[in-house]
Amino acid sequence: MMNDPTRTTPAARPLPARFTAIVENTDWDEKILDRQPWFDGACLVILVSATALLAPLFLRFFQG
């Protein structure tokens, strides 16, 4: 027996008006996209630093 797909489940109920207003009045995506180059640069610095610090350990481990 299959469930009726048009029936509203608890997870599909719309948010109350106060939560809808909070969600609609936030612009987190714009704030995140404004800082995307900074975030990319920080990730690149961390990746290069980790590679520079860990490369000698891996070489020493694999060379015996």
CHARMM-style PDB file with segment names, atoms N, HN, CA, C and O in Angstrom:
ATOM      1  N   MET     1       0.837  -1.172   0.000  1.00  0.00      PROA
ATOM      2  CA  MET     1       0.000   0.000   0.000  1.00  0.00      PROA
ATOM      3  C   MET     1       0.887   1.243   0.000  1.00  0.00      PROA
ATOM      4  O   MET     1       1.723   1.408   0.888  1.00  0.00      PROA
ATOM      5  N   MET     2       0.711   2.103  -0.976  1.00  0.00      PROA
ATOM      6  HN  MET     2       0.032   1.969  -1.698  1.00  0.00      PROA
ATOM      7  CA  MET     2       1.549   3.288  -1.115  1.00  0.00      PROA
ATOM      8  C   MET     2       0.899   4.488  -0.441  1.00  0.00      PROA
ATOM      9  O   MET     2      -0.325   4.591  -0.353  1.00  0.00      PROA
ATOM     10  N   ASN     3       1.749   5.390   0.030  1.00  0.00      PROA
ATOM     11  HN  ASN     3       2.743   5.307  -0.042  1.00  0.00      PROA
ATOM     12  CA  ASN     3       1.249   6.626   0.627  1.00  0.00      PROA
ATOM     13  C   ASN     3       0.789   7.580  -0.457  1.00  0.00      PROA
ATOM     14  O   ASN     3       1.281   7.543  -1.585  1.00  0.00      PROA
ATOM     15  N   ASP     4      -0.144   8.420  -0.108  1.00  0.00      PROA
ATOM     16  HN  ASP     4      -0.543   8.450   0.808  1.00  0.00      PROA
ATOM     17  CA  ASP     4      -0.632   9.435  -1.037  1.00  0.00      PROA
ATOM     18  C   ASP     4       0.442  10.516  -1.183  1.00  0.00      PROA
ATOM     19  O   ASP     4       0.768  11.172  -0.194  1.00  0.00      PROA
ATOM     20  N   PRO     5       1.005  10.728  -2.383  1.00  0.00      PROA
ATOM     21  CA  PRO     5       2.092  11.702  -2.538  1.00  0.00      PROA
ATOM     22  C   PRO     5       1.646  13.146  -2.343  1.00  0.00      PROA
ATOM     23  O   PRO     5       2.486  14.024  -2.149  1.00  0.00      PROA
ATOM     24  N   THR     6       0.358  13.409  -2.391  1.00  0.00      PROA
ATOM     25  HN  THR     6      -0.325  12.695  -2.549  1.00  0.00      PROA
ATOM     26  CA  THR     6      -0.106  14.788  -2.221  1.00  0.00      PROA
ATOM     27  C   THR     6      -0.349  15.134  -0.756  1.00  0.00      PROA
ATOM     28  O   THR     6      -0.595  16.295  -0.429  1.00  0.00      PROA
ATOM     29  N   ARG     7      -0.285  14.155   0.116  1.00  0.00      PROA
ATOM     30  HN  ARG     7      -0.085  13.211  -0.150  1.00  0.00      PROA
ATOM     31  CA  ARG     7      -0.512  14.409   1.537  1.00  0.00      PROA
ATOM     32  C   ARG     7       0.697  15.113   2.151  1.00  0.00      PROA
ATOM     33  O   ARG     7       1.838  14.749   1.867  1.00  0.00      PROA
ATOM     34  N   THR     8       0.453  16.106   2.979  1.00  0.00      PROA
ATOM     35  HN  THR     8      -0.474  16.402   3.209  1.00  0.00      PROA
ATOM     36  CA  THR     8       1.537  16.863   3.599  1.00  0.00      PROA
ATOM     37  C   THR     8       2.100  16.093   4.785  1.00  0.00      PROA
ATOM     38  O   THR     8       1.371  15.708   5.699  1.00  0.00      PROA
ATOM     39  N   THR     9       3.395  15.880   4.754  1.00  0.00      PROA
ATOM     40  HN  THR     9       3.987  16.193   4.011  1.00  0.00      PROA
ATOM     41  CA  THR     9       4.064  15.214   5.865  1.00  0.00      PROA
ATOM     42  C   THR     9       4.595  16.281   6.816  1.00  0.00      PROA
ATOM     43  O   THR     9       4.680  17.449   6.434  1.00  0.00      PROA
ATOM     44  N   PRO    10       4.955  15.914   8.042  1.00  0.00      PROA
ATOM     45  CA  PRO    10       5.473  16.924   8.972  1.00  0.00      PROA
ATOM     46  C   PRO    10       6.703  17.650   8.437  1.00  0.00      PROA
ATOM     47  O   PRO    10       6.884  18.834   8.719  1.00  0.00      PROA
ATOM     48  N   ALA    11       7.546  16.970   7.677  1.00  0.00      PROA
ATOM     49  HN  ALA    11       7.399  16.008   7.448  1.00  0.00      PROA
ATOM     50  CA  ALA    11       8.747  17.615   7.150  1.00  0.00      PROA
ATOM     51  C   ALA    11       8.428  18.580   6.016  1.00  0.00      PROA
ATOM     52  O   ALA    11       9.235  19.459   5.715  1.00  0.00      PROA
ATOM     53  N   ALA    12       7.281  18.437   5.390  1.00  0.00      PROA
ATOM     54  HN  ALA    12       6.625  17.723   5.635  1.00  0.00      PROA
ATOM     55  CA  ALA    12       6.951  19.271   4.239  1.00  0.00      PROA
ATOM     56  C   ALA    12       6.049  20.447   4.600  1.00  0.00      PROA
ATOM     57  O   ALA    12       5.664  21.218   3.722  1.00  0.00      PROA
ATOM     58  N   ARG    13       5.707  20.593   5.873  1.00  0.00      PROA
ATOM     59  HN  ARG    13       6.020  19.966   6.587  1.00  0.00      PROA
ATOM     60  CA  ARG    13       4.863  21.719   6.268  1.00  0.00      PROA
ATOM     61  C   ARG    13       5.605  23.029   6.089  1.00  0.00      PROA
ATOM     62  O   ARG    13       6.808  23.084   6.339  1.00  0.00      PROA
ATOM     63  N   PRO    14       4.929  24.082   5.664  1.00  0.00      PROA
ATOM     64  CA  PRO    14       5.612  25.372   5.517  1.00  0.00      PROA
ATOM     65  C   PRO    14       6.034  25.927   6.874  1.00  0.00      PROA
ATOM     66  O   PRO    14       5.436  25.615   7.905  1.00  0.00      PROA
ATOM     67  N   LEU    15       7.062  26.745   6.851  1.00  0.00      PROA
ATOM     68  HN  LEU    15       7.547  26.998   6.014  1.00  0.00      PROA
ATOM     69  CA  LEU    15       7.541  27.368   8.077  1.00  0.00      PROA
ATOM     70  C   LEU    15       6.546  28.405   8.576  1.00  0.00      PROA
ATOM     71  O   LEU    15       5.809  28.989   7.781  1.00  0.00      PROA
ATOM     72  N   PRO    16       6.518  28.640   9.883  1.00  0.00      PROA
ATOM     73  CA  PRO    16       5.686  29.729  10.388  1.00  0.00      PROA
ATOM     74  C   PRO    16       6.165  31.071   9.837  1.00  0.00      PROA
ATOM     75  O   PRO    16       7.306  31.189   9.389  1.00  0.00      PROA
ATOM     76  N   ALA    17       5.311  32.062   9.868  1.00  0.00      PROA
ATOM     77  HN  ALA    17       4.385  31.967  10.231  1.00  0.00      PROA
ATOM     78  CA  ALA    17       5.609  33.364   9.266  1.00  0.00      PROA
ATOM     79  C   ALA    17       6.852  34.010   9.863  1.00  0.00      PROA
ATOM     80  O   ALA    17       7.617  34.646   9.139  1.00  0.00      PROA
ATOM     81  N   ARG    18       7.070  33.862  11.170  1.00  0.00      PROA
ATOM     82  HN  ARG    18       6.448  33.346  11.758  1.00  0.00      PROA
ATOM     83  CA  ARG    18       8.236  34.518  11.779  1.00  0.00      PROA
ATOM     84  C   ARG    18       9.541  33.924  11.259  1.00  0.00      PROA
ATOM     85  O   ARG    18      10.520  34.649  11.083  1.00  0.00      PROA
ATOM     86  N   PHE    19       9.571  32.610  11.009  1.00  0.00      PROA
ATOM     87  HN  PHE    19       8.776  32.021  11.152  1.00  0.00      PROA
ATOM     88  CA  PHE    19      10.775  31.998  10.466  1.00  0.00      PROA
ATOM     89  C   PHE    19      10.952  32.340   8.989  1.00  0.00      PROA
ATOM     90  O   PHE    19      12.075  32.525   8.520  1.00  0.00      PROA
ATOM     91  N   THR    20       9.858  32.423   8.269  1.00  0.00      PROA
ATOM     92  HN  THR    20       8.945  32.273   8.650  1.00  0.00      PROA
ATOM     93  CA  THR    20       9.931  32.794   6.859  1.00  0.00      PROA
ATOM     94  C   THR    20      10.507  34.195   6.710  1.00  0.00      PROA
ATOM     95  O   THR    20      11.312  34.444   5.812  1.00  0.00      PROA
ATOM     96  N   ALA    21      10.098  35.112   7.587  1.00  0.00      PROA
ATOM     97  HN  ALA    21       9.444  34.910   8.316  1.00  0.00      PROA
ATOM     98  CA  ALA    21      10.622  36.479   7.531  1.00  0.00      PROA
ATOM     99  C   ALA    21      12.115  36.500   7.811  1.00  0.00      PROA
ATOM    100  O   ALA    21      12.854  37.257   7.181  1.00  0.00      PROA
ATOM    101  N   ILE    22      12.566  35.679   8.747  1.00  0.00      PROA
ATOM    102  HN  ILE    22      11.966  35.064   9.259  1.00  0.00      PROA
ATOM    103  CA  ILE    22      13.997  35.626   9.059  1.00  0.00      PROA
ATOM    104  C   ILE    22      14.777  35.103   7.858  1.00  0.00      PROA
ATOM    105  O   ILE    22      15.814  35.662   7.500  1.00  0.00      PROA
ATOM    106  N   VAL    23      14.291  34.051   7.245  1.00  0.00      PROA
ATOM    107  HN  VAL    23      13.449  33.597   7.536  1.00  0.00      PROA
ATOM    108  CA  VAL    23      14.993  33.450   6.109  1.00  0.00      PROA
ATOM    109  C   VAL    23      15.023  34.397   4.922  1.00  0.00      PROA
ATOM    110  O   VAL    23      16.052  34.519   4.258  1.00  0.00      PROA
ATOM    111  N   GLU    24      13.925  35.063   4.646  1.00  0.00      PROA
ATOM    112  HN  GLU    24      13.089  34.964   5.185  1.00  0.00      PROA
ATOM    113  CA  GLU    24      13.859  35.941   3.479  1.00  0.00      PROA
ATOM    114  C   GLU    24      14.668  37.216   3.664  1.00  0.00      PROA
ATOM    115  O   GLU    24      15.080  37.823   2.675  1.00  0.00      PROA
ATOM    116  N   ASN    25      14.906  37.638   4.899  1.00  0.00      PROA
ATOM    117  HN  ASN    25      14.572  37.145   5.702  1.00  0.00      PROA
ATOM    118  CA  ASN    25      15.611  38.895   5.136  1.00  0.00      PROA
ATOM    119  C   ASN    25      17.094  38.705   5.410  1.00  0.00      PROA
ATOM    120  O   ASN    25      17.772  39.660   5.789  1.00  0.00      PROA
ATOM    121  N   THR    26      17.609  37.512   5.231  1.00  0.00      PROA
ATOM    122  HN  THR    26      17.058  36.736   4.923  1.00  0.00      PROA
ATOM    123  CA  THR    26      19.047  37.295   5.388  1.00  0.00      PROA
ATOM    124  C   THR    26      19.677  37.167   4.009  1.00  0.00      PROA
ATOM    125  O   THR    26      19.088  36.597   3.091  1.00  0.00      PROA
ATOM    126  N   ASP    27      20.852  37.691   3.885  1.00  0.00      PROA
ATOM    127  HN  ASP    27      21.330  38.154   4.631  1.00  0.00      PROA
ATOM    128  CA  ASP    27      21.566  37.598   2.610  1.00  0.00      PROA
ATOM    129  C   ASP    27      22.936  36.955   2.841  1.00  0.00      PROA
ATOM    130  O   ASP    27      23.971  37.500   2.458  1.00  0.00      PROA
ATOM    131  N   TRP    28      22.911  35.787   3.473  1.00  0.00      PROA
ATOM    132  HN  TRP    28      22.070  35.345   3.784  1.00  0.00      PROA
ATOM    133  CA  TRP    28      24.152  35.084   3.762  1.00  0.00      PROA
ATOM    134  C   TRP    28      24.877  34.684   2.493  1.00  0.00      PROA
ATOM    135  O   TRP    28      26.107  34.699   2.444  1.00  0.00      PROA
ATOM    136  N   ASP    29      24.120  34.326   1.466  1.00  0.00      PROA
ATOM    137  HN  ASP    29      23.121  34.313   1.506  1.00  0.00      PROA
ATOM    138  CA  ASP    29      24.782  33.918   0.227  1.00  0.00      PROA
ATOM    139  C   ASP    29      25.576  35.065  -0.370  1.00  0.00      PROA
ATOM    140  O   ASP    29      26.665  34.847  -0.901  1.00  0.00      PROA
ATOM    141  N   GLU    30      25.054  36.285  -0.293  1.00  0.00      PROA
ATOM    142  HN  GLU    30      24.170  36.462   0.138  1.00  0.00      PROA
ATOM    143  CA  GLU    30      25.791  37.430  -0.822  1.00  0.00      PROA
ATOM    144  C   GLU    30      27.037  37.704   0.010  1.00  0.00      PROA
ATOM    145  O   GLU    30      28.085  38.047  -0.538  1.00  0.00      PROA
ATOM    146  N   LYS    31      26.933  37.558   1.324  1.00  0.00      PROA
ATOM    147  HN  LYS    31      26.082  37.279   1.769  1.00  0.00      PROA
ATOM    148  CA  LYS    31      28.098  37.778   2.180  1.00  0.00      PROA
ATOM    149  C   LYS    31      29.172  36.738   1.901  1.00  0.00      PROA
ATOM    150  O   LYS    31      30.359  37.061   1.858  1.00  0.00      PROA
ATOM    151  N   ILE    32      28.756  35.490   1.712  1.00  0.00      PROA
ATOM    152  HN  ILE    32      27.792  35.228   1.747  1.00  0.00      PROA
ATOM    153  CA  ILE    32      29.718  34.428   1.430  1.00  0.00      PROA
ATOM    154  C   ILE    32      30.387  34.657   0.080  1.00  0.00      PROA
ATOM    155  O   ILE    32      31.604  34.513  -0.041  1.00  0.00      PROA
ATOM    156  N   LEU    33      29.606  35.010  -0.932  1.00  0.00      PROA
ATOM    157  HN  LEU    33      28.618  35.127  -0.834  1.00  0.00      PROA
ATOM    158  CA  LEU    33      30.178  35.223  -2.258  1.00  0.00      PROA
ATOM    159  C   LEU    33      31.089  36.444  -2.287  1.00  0.00      PROA
ATOM    160  O   LEU    33      32.047  36.475  -3.059  1.00  0.00      PROA
ATOM    161  N   ASP    34      30.809  37.452  -1.460  1.00  0.00      PROA
ATOM    162  HN  ASP    34      30.030  37.427  -0.833  1.00  0.00      PROA
ATOM    163  CA  ASP    34      31.684  38.620  -1.397  1.00  0.00      PROA
ATOM    164  C   ASP    34      33.055  38.249  -0.851  1.00  0.00      PROA
ATOM    165  O   ASP    34      34.054  38.866  -1.220  1.00  0.00      PROA
ATOM    166  N   ARG    35      33.116  37.260   0.013  1.00  0.00      PROA
ATOM    167  HN  ARG    35      32.305  36.758   0.313  1.00  0.00      PROA
ATOM    168  CA  ARG    35      34.381  36.866   0.635  1.00  0.00      PROA
ATOM    169  C   ARG    35      35.002  35.637  -0.014  1.00  0.00      PROA
ATOM    170  O   ARG    35      35.969  35.090   0.516  1.00  0.00      PROA
ATOM    171  N   GLN    36      34.479  35.198  -1.130  1.00  0.00      PROA
ATOM    172  HN  GLN    36      33.694  35.643  -1.561  1.00  0.00      PROA
ATOM    173  CA  GLN    36      34.972  33.982  -1.772  1.00  0.00      PROA
ATOM    174  C   GLN    36      36.451  34.067  -2.155  1.00  0.00      PROA
ATOM    175  O   GLN    36      37.177  33.101  -1.918  1.00  0.00      PROA
ATOM    176  N   PRO    37      36.939  35.175  -2.737  1.00  0.00      PROA
ATOM    177  CA  PRO    37      38.371  35.226  -3.058  1.00  0.00      PROA
ATOM    178  C   PRO    37      39.258  35.111  -1.812  1.00  0.00      PROA
ATOM    179  O   PRO    37      40.305  34.466  -1.852  1.00  0.00      PROA
ATOM    180  N   TRP    38      38.839  35.735  -0.712  1.00  0.00      PROA
ATOM    181  HN  TRP    38      37.988  36.259  -0.679  1.00  0.00      PROA
ATOM    182  CA  TRP    38      39.604  35.639   0.529  1.00  0.00      PROA
ATOM    183  C   TRP    38      39.638  34.196   1.020  1.00  0.00      PROA
ATOM    184  O   TRP    38      40.685  33.699   1.437  1.00  0.00      PROA
ATOM    185  N   PHE    39      38.493  33.529   0.969  1.00  0.00      PROA
ATOM    186  HN  PHE    39      37.643  33.932   0.631  1.00  0.00      PROA
ATOM    187  CA  PHE    39      38.411  32.134   1.411  1.00  0.00      PROA
ATOM    188  C   PHE    39      39.278  31.243   0.529  1.00  0.00      PROA
ATOM    189  O   PHE    39      39.979  30.368   1.038  1.00  0.00      PROA
ATOM    190  N   ASP    40      39.241  31.453  -0.782  1.00  0.00      PROA
ATOM    191  HN  ASP    40      38.672  32.164  -1.195  1.00  0.00      PROA
ATOM    192  CA  ASP    40      40.066  30.661  -1.698  1.00  0.00      PROA
ATOM    193  C   ASP    40      41.545  30.858  -1.399  1.00  0.00      PROA
ATOM    194  O   ASP    40      42.318  29.900  -1.405  1.00  0.00      PROA
ATOM    195  N   GLY    41      41.940  32.099  -1.138  1.00  0.00      PROA
ATOM    196  HN  GLY    41      41.312  32.878  -1.133  1.00  0.00      PROA
ATOM    197  CA  GLY    41      43.331  32.386  -0.816  1.00  0.00      PROA
ATOM    198  C   GLY    41      43.767  31.725   0.479  1.00  0.00      PROA
ATOM    199  O   GLY    41      44.869  31.182   0.563  1.00  0.00      PROA
ATOM    200  N   ALA    42      42.906  31.767   1.488  1.00  0.00      PROA
ATOM    201  HN  ALA    42      42.011  32.208   1.420  1.00  0.00      PROA
ATOM    202  CA  ALA    42      43.230  31.140   2.772  1.00  0.00      PROA
ATOM    203  C   ALA    42      43.385  29.629   2.611  1.00  0.00      PROA
ATOM    204  O   ALA    42      44.296  29.033   3.187  1.00  0.00      PROA
ATOM    205  N   CYS    43      42.503  29.011   1.834  1.00  0.00      PROA
ATOM    206  HN  CYS    43      41.763  29.495   1.366  1.00  0.00      PROA
ATOM    207  CA  CYS    43      42.602  27.563   1.595  1.00  0.00      PROA
ATOM    208  C   CYS    43      43.887  27.219   0.852  1.00  0.00      PROA
ATOM    209  O   CYS    43      44.531  26.215   1.154  1.00  0.00      PROA
ATOM    210  N   LEU    44      44.258  28.040  -0.107  1.00  0.00      PROA
ATOM    211  HN  LEU    44      43.735  28.856  -0.353  1.00  0.00      PROA
ATOM    212  CA  LEU    44      45.482  27.796  -0.862  1.00  0.00      PROA
ATOM    213  C   LEU    44      46.707  27.903   0.041  1.00  0.00      PROA
ATOM    214  O   LEU    44      47.622  27.086  -0.060  1.00  0.00      PROA
ATOM    215  N   VAL    45      46.731  28.896   0.915  1.00  0.00      PROA
ATOM    216  HN  VAL    45      45.987  29.560   0.997  1.00  0.00      PROA
ATOM    217  CA  VAL    45      47.854  29.056   1.840  1.00  0.00      PROA
ATOM    218  C   VAL    45      47.957  27.850   2.770  1.00  0.00      PROA
ATOM    219  O   VAL    45      49.055  27.349   3.014  1.00  0.00      PROA
ATOM    220  N   ILE    46      46.835  27.386   3.284  1.00  0.00      PROA
ATOM    221  HN  ILE    46      45.943  27.793   3.086  1.00  0.00      PROA
ATOM    222  CA  ILE    46      46.841  26.221   4.178  1.00  0.00      PROA
ATOM    223  C   ILE    46      47.319  24.979   3.437  1.00  0.00      PROA
ATOM    224  O   ILE    46      48.098  24.196   3.981  1.00  0.00      PROA
ATOM    225  N   LEU    47      46.865  24.791   2.212  1.00  0.00      PROA
ATOM    226  HN  LEU    47      46.232  25.427   1.770  1.00  0.00      PROA
ATOM    227  CA  LEU    47      47.257  23.625   1.428  1.00  0.00      PROA
ATOM    228  C   LEU    47      48.751  23.637   1.117  1.00  0.00      PROA
ATOM    229  O   LEU    47      49.420  22.612   1.249  1.00  0.00      PROA
ATOM    230  N   VAL    48      49.272  24.780   0.708  1.00  0.00      PROA
ATOM    231  HN  VAL    48      48.729  25.612   0.601  1.00  0.00      PROA
ATOM    232  CA  VAL    48      50.702  24.878   0.386  1.00  0.00      PROA
ATOM    233  C   VAL    48      51.541  24.694   1.645  1.00  0.00      PROA
ATOM    234  O   VAL    48      52.571  24.022   1.606  1.00  0.00      PROA
ATOM    235  N   SER    49      51.113  25.282   2.757  1.00  0.00      PROA
ATOM    236  HN  SER    49      50.276  25.828   2.789  1.00  0.00      PROA
ATOM    237  CA  SER    49      51.859  25.137   4.011  1.00  0.00      PROA
ATOM    238  C   SER    49      51.883  23.687   4.474  1.00  0.00      PROA
ATOM    239  O   SER    49      52.925  23.182   4.891  1.00  0.00      PROA
ATOM    240  N   ALA    50      50.750  23.025   4.402  1.00  0.00      PROA
ATOM    241  HN  ALA    50      49.903  23.435   4.064  1.00  0.00      PROA
ATOM    242  CA  ALA    50      50.689  21.624   4.821  1.00  0.00      PROA
ATOM    243  C   ALA    50      51.569  20.754   3.931  1.00  0.00      PROA
ATOM    244  O   ALA    50      52.243  19.844   4.413  1.00  0.00      PROA
ATOM    245  N   THR    51      51.560  21.034   2.642  1.00  0.00      PROA
ATOM    246  HN  THR    51      51.012  21.773   2.250  1.00  0.00      PROA
ATOM    247  CA  THR    51      52.399  20.263   1.719  1.00  0.00      PROA
ATOM    248  C   THR    51      53.876  20.478   2.032  1.00  0.00      PROA
ATOM    249  O   THR    51      54.655  19.525   2.053  1.00  0.00      PROA
ATOM    250  N   ALA    52      54.260  21.730   2.274  1.00  0.00      PROA
ATOM    251  HN  ALA    52      53.628  22.504   2.257  1.00  0.00      PROA
ATOM    252  CA  ALA    52      55.660  22.031   2.562  1.00  0.00      PROA
ATOM    253  C   ALA    52      56.110  21.399   3.879  1.00  0.00      PROA
ATOM    254  O   ALA    52      57.257  20.970   4.003  1.00  0.00      PROA
ATOM    255  N   LEU    53      55.216  21.344   4.853  1.00  0.00      PROA
ATOM    256  HN  LEU    53      54.285  21.693   4.752  1.00  0.00      PROA
ATOM    257  CA  LEU    53      55.594  20.774   6.143  1.00  0.00      PROA
ATOM    258  C   LEU    53      55.584  19.248   6.144  1.00  0.00      PROA
ATOM    259  O   LEU    53      56.395  18.626   6.829  1.00  0.00      PROA
ATOM    260  N   LEU    54      54.687  18.649   5.393  1.00  0.00      PROA
ATOM    261  HN  LEU    54      54.028  19.155   4.836  1.00  0.00      PROA
ATOM    262  CA  LEU    54      54.550  17.195   5.429  1.00  0.00      PROA
ATOM    263  C   LEU    54      55.379  16.465   4.381  1.00  0.00      PROA
ATOM    264  O   LEU    54      55.643  15.273   4.539  1.00  0.00      PROA
ATOM    265  N   ALA    55      55.792  17.135   3.328  1.00  0.00      PROA
ATOM    266  HN  ALA    55      55.578  18.104   3.199  1.00  0.00      PROA
ATOM    267  CA  ALA    55      56.555  16.473   2.266  1.00  0.00      PROA
ATOM    268  C   ALA    55      57.839  15.830   2.793  1.00  0.00      PROA
ATOM    269  O   ALA    55      58.108  14.679   2.450  1.00  0.00      PROA
ATOM    270  N   PRO    56      58.644  16.516   3.607  1.00  0.00      PROA
ATOM    271  CA  PRO    56      59.858  15.857   4.116  1.00  0.00      PROA
ATOM    272  C   PRO    56      59.560  14.616   4.962  1.00  0.00      PROA
ATOM    273  O   PRO    56      60.312  13.642   4.923  1.00  0.00      PROA
ATOM    274  N   LEU    57      58.475  14.651   5.719  1.00  0.00      PROA
ATOM    275  HN  LEU    57      57.864  15.442   5.751  1.00  0.00      PROA
ATOM    276  CA  LEU    57      58.124  13.475   6.522  1.00  0.00      PROA
ATOM    277  C   LEU    57      57.761  12.291   5.644  1.00  0.00      PROA
ATOM    278  O   LEU    57      58.175  11.164   5.918  1.00  0.00      PROA
ATOM    279  N   PHE    58      56.996  12.533   4.598  1.00  0.00      PROA
ATOM    280  HN  PHE    58      56.660  13.448   4.375  1.00  0.00      PROA
ATOM    281  CA  PHE    58      56.635  11.451   3.683  1.00  0.00      PROA
ATOM    282  C   PHE    58      57.863  10.919   2.956  1.00  0.00      PROA
ATOM    283  O   PHE    58      58.005   9.708   2.788  1.00  0.00      PROA
ATOM    284  N   LEU    59      58.749  11.806   2.526  1.00  0.00      PROA
ATOM    285  HN  LEU    59      58.634  12.790   2.663  1.00  0.00      PROA
ATOM    286  CA  LEU    59      59.962  11.347   1.844  1.00  0.00      PROA
ATOM    287  C   LEU    59      60.807  10.482   2.766  1.00  0.00      PROA
ATOM    288  O   LEU    59      61.301   9.433   2.354  1.00  0.00      PROA
ATOM    289  N   ARG    60      60.973  10.906   3.991  1.00  0.00      PROA
ATOM    290  HN  ARG    60      60.571  11.758   4.326  1.00  0.00      PROA
ATOM    291  CA  ARG    60      61.768  10.145   4.948  1.00  0.00      PROA
ATOM    292  C   ARG    60      61.126   8.786   5.236  1.00  0.00      PROA
ATOM    293  O   ARG    60      61.824   7.779   5.361  1.00  0.00      PROA
ATOM    294  N   PHE    61      59.804   8.760   5.341  1.00  0.00      PROA
ATOM    295  HN  PHE    61      59.237   9.578   5.239  1.00  0.00      PROA
ATOM    296  CA  PHE    61      59.089   7.513   5.634  1.00  0.00      PROA
ATOM    297  C   PHE    61      59.219   6.517   4.489  1.00  0.00      PROA
ATOM    298  O   PHE    61      59.489   5.338   4.717  1.00  0.00      PROA
ATOM    299  N   PHE    62      59.027   6.990   3.248  1.00  0.00      PROA
ATOM    300  HN  PHE    62      58.807   7.948   3.062  1.00  0.00      PROA
ATOM    301  CA  PHE    62      59.029   6.069   2.115  1.00  0.00      PROA
ATOM    302  C   PHE    62      60.433   5.689   1.661  1.00  0.00      PROA
ATOM    303  O   PHE    62      60.607   4.651   1.022  1.00  0.00      PROA
ATOM    304  N   GLN    63      61.434   6.499   1.974  1.00  0.00      PROA
ATOM    305  HN  GLN    63      61.292   7.342   2.493  1.00  0.00      PROA
ATOM    306  CA  GLN    63      62.797   6.157   1.589  1.00  0.00      PROA
ATOM    307  C   GLN    63      63.484   5.282   2.634  1.00  0.00      PROA
ATOM    308  O   GLN    63      64.590   4.792   2.408  1.00  0.00      PROA
ATOM    309  N   GLY    64      62.846   5.094   3.749  1.00  0.00      PROA
ATOM    310  HN  GLY    64      61.948   5.492   3.933  1.00  0.00      PROA
ATOM    311  CA  GLY    64      63.387   4.196   4.762  1.00  0.00      PROA
ATOM    312  C   GLY    64      64.133   4.955   5.774  1.00  0.00      PROA
ATOM    313  OT1 GLY    64      64.667   4.369   6.716  1.00  0.00      PROA
TER     314      GLY     64
END
